[in-house]
Amino acid sequence: MSLEGAISTPWRSAGQGLRESLSLVVGYAPIAFSFGVIAVQSGLTPWQAVGISLLVFAGASQFVMVAMMAAGSSGLVVLSAVLMMNLRHLFYGPALATRLVALPRRLAPWVAFGLTDEVFATAMSKGTSRPLEPAWCLGLAAGAYLAWVGGTALGAGVGAGWASDGGYVAQALDFVLPALFLALLAQAWRRARWPVVVAAAGATLLGMVWWPGHVAMLVGMLAGALVGSRRSRTQCSQEATT
């Protein structure tokens, strides 16, 4: 391979990943917009709202963070809740690494930072048909990140202009994140994963009887993962005996 080809290949892969992030951009932008509005109308400044998206980039965790901050929760409680909600990301990196052709150490932190649920799902789906370049993953994550931060900035600016409405806009936009989760659950249901959905939803609802919402969500995630892993092992056993 020529020197010019070797230099251009990572950039070409990153550009391809950026183009393939369009579906994520379409989904991220309105949710990020609603986060910006809700954050400002919960008492944060526009710069603080954008700063959270720049540094955290964790979707649902940001909504929980703002809600807990608005309720007067201590920094330690907020931090522990966000960390528990994102424990699942510890498993994303090793799983994705098996689909990469290589992962230079200098790129690993950047790939890990951009590994949201949707980025991970898209990458794993693409990785079933071909090995993935780290630069492609960075391009995919970059598109999602820019959409999230840009949507937050736009929403924060609009929310600041609507600050005198008593928070009614924020209340009207509260449906956006639950709607996203319902859409993901519906997709999982169509894929014959309904036992996982039922286990996760049931454990979460039951857990909310005794624990705070973020703890109940973690219990639901673990219950869904346990049921999903048992189903996978059962299917593998059936395939091995046929």
Number of C-alpha atoms within 10 A of each C-alpha: 6 7 7 8 10 10 11 12 13 16 14 15 20 22 18 16 24 21 14 17 23 15 13 19 20 12 15 24 22 20 24 29 26 26 33 36 31 29 30 27 26 18 15 19 17 22 14 15 25 27 15 18 23 16 10 13 20 20 17 16 20 19 20 17 20 22 16 16 18 14 10 10 14 10 12 9 13 18 14 13 20 20 13 14 21 16 12 15 16 10 9 17 16 10 12 19 15 14 20 18 11 12 15 8 8 8 12 14 10 15 22 18 17 22 24 20 15 17 21 21 14 17 21 20 12 13 16 10 9 11 14 23 19 24 22 24 27 25 25 30 29 21 23 28 25 16 24 28 24 20 25 32 23 20 27 29 20 17 27 19 13 17 17 10 11 10 16 13 16 22 12 11 16 15 12 16 18 11 12 14 12 12 12 11 18 14 13 15 15 9 9 10 17 16 15 23 22 17 19 24 20 15 20 24 15 13 19 15 10 10 13 11 16 19 18 22 21 21 23 24 21 17 21 23 17 15 17 19 13 12 15 12 11 12 11 11 11 10 9 8 6 5
